[in-house]
Amino acid sequence: MGYRHNMDEKSPVDSITPGAYEPGEVSSAASPSAATSPPYRHFAKEYKDNVYNPGAIPRIPLRVPMKNARRSMLPPMNLDHRASFEPPSPASTIASTGHMLPSYMLSPMNLDHRASYEPPSPASTITSTGHMLPSYKVDSTGELHRDESVPAPDAGDPDEKQWFNHRNRSRRFLVIVGIVTLVIIVTLAIALPVGLRNKVSTQGSQADDGDDPSGMPFPAGAFSFKTSLQKTEAGCTSKNTTWRCDPMRPGDSTTFYWDITQLNSYTYAITSNENPFAPDFKNVSMRIRDYSKPTERLEFSFSMNKTVTPSDAGSPTNRAAKCTYVDTAFQATLYTRKRGTTLFNPPKHHAKYSAWPGDVRIVQSLDSTIGQPMCRDAMDHVIADVAAGPGTCQCQYTNANSQT
């Protein structure tokens, strides 16, 4: 059987009988090159005794589908259109020109996809940004329109629920913080004025009670030292009446008023207040002895000029109106934990110029010194009637018999 083409003979298209064409059949006479040139394959369709050559048919321009603007808004669909493709019947393959269309024109890729389009599910319309696209439906003309009847799905995604829950918790936390802050501000606004009034009232009552305003721990502070004259000696002078201790009679009491200031852990300073019967001094260094022991004590000493008015001044037996003892030693010992034979704990608070709680020992003394004392008469002339004695002059005070 040979290949023939006779345009005068009856056209094979007009002689095709239904059922003679089966898609996909390839004649054994087809060219070998046709089987290796995809996707356009030339098949020789066999019809009775004649062979149909599709290459003789004029080429029909390929119809390129125009891109729809609405379709471009949709994400690309990964639908397999070939799954729903059914081969057309032979009658549907005849074009308006009366010729059989080539098989490559009947490829499933050139079919109108709108025939098998199904709107994507809501889950497939969620884009990479996490937002859901509106639903679309296909009308009778094959155009896509937004489907207003399909409601937007609820925020049922676990991530969205977690985000909403977190936002609600944050709001509740901020509300709680705001309430607590408001309560604190109101409480402070009410409590501060009351506390300040109470503090002023307390300070006023303490001032009325005479508490020491220094606020320093014992033994620092202002104290009174009530003592009594225990012993008097006048061995440093040739005339006993030229040495005198205040008060004049033994057993009489005298009070010293001193202020103690702490300089460091082991050093203090002491200053006297004005007292006509006591020596005047300022910021004399004190030393602490036997720290934290029952015999713990503060000691200080200094030298002074002691001026004495003789008890028999102006008498025929004594021309001396006053005598001065240069470099007389003043020594004081203040016990901080012992009073007599009784031990006590140092007090934490005390009133200003309250009595010193421990033992007190004060001594004024001068050893025999040539040229001592220096005496003057009523005319302020130096006299030689009084000379140095062989012994020691001394005034000794303690608080052993004093009432605290």
C-alpha positions, 0 to 999 in steps of 0.5 A: 500500500503506497502513499497517495494524495489526489485532490480530485478524489473524494476528500477523506474528511468527507468519507470519515465514518463515525468510529473509524478514528480512535485517538492515540493510534499511530500508523506503522507507516509513520516517519521515524522522525515524527516519533522523536519530535515532541510535542508536535507529532505527525501521525498518518491516519489510516482510512480504508484504502487511503492514507490521510496526511495531516501535513497537507492541511493548512495550518490553523493559527494557534489560539493563545488564551488571554490572561484574565486580570481577576485570575492573576489575583489568585495564587497559582493553582496546582490542579491537575486538569488532566485528571478530569480530562476525557477525550472528545468524540470524533465528531467534536474534532471537526473544525468549522472548515470541515477538516479534522484538527490535528491531534496536537490541537486536541492536547489537554493543555489547550482545553479551556480550564474553566470547564473543570475549575473548582474554587479552592478551599478556604485553607488554600487561599491563605497566602504566605502573609497569613491573610485569607483571600476572598472566596470566588465562584465561577458563573455560567459564562466561565468568569470568576466572581467573588463569592459573598455567600461564603463567610470568612472562616473564624480565627480558628488557627492555633497561632491566632488563638494564642496571639489573641490570648497573649494580647488579652493577658497583656491587657489584664496585666497592664490593668493590674499594674495600673491599679497597684500603682494607683493604690501605692500612690494614694497610700503614700499621699495619705501616709507621708503627711501622717508620718511627718506629723508623728515624727515632728511630734516625737521630736518635740516630746524628746526635746521636752524630755531633754534627750541628747540631740547628738544621737551618738552612742554611749559614752559620747554625749553631754553628761554631768559629773556630780562629785564630792571632795574626798581628800585635800593635801597642801604639802607643796607650799610652806603656808597651808592656807595658800592651797585650796580645793573647791568646795573648801570643806571635805565631803561637800559636792561639786558638779562638772558639766562636760561634753564627750565627742567620739573621734574614732573607735578608740578615741574621744574628745572632751570639752568643759562648759563654763563653771566658775568652780571648775577648770576650763578646757576644750577638745582634750583627747581621751583614751579608752582603756581595757576596752570591753572589759568590766574595768573599761574606762576613759582617761584624759589629762592636761596641765593648767594654772591653778589660782588660789585665794588664801583663806587668810588673805589680808590678815596681819599674818599673811600678806598674800592676796593670791597665789598661782600654781603653774603646770598643775596636773588635772587628771580624770578617769571615767568608768563606763561599765562599773559603779562601785562593785556593780557592773552594768551595761552601757545605756543606749539612750540618755538625756542631755547632761544626765548623770554619768552612770559609772565611777568618776575620779578627778585629781588636781595635783602638783609636786613640790617645785622650786619657785612654786607658788607665785604669790602677790599682795593686794597691790599686785606685787610679788612677795617672797613670804610663801615658798615651796614645801617638801610634799605634794598638793592635791585635790581628789574628787569621786562620785562614790558618795554622790546620788545619781 
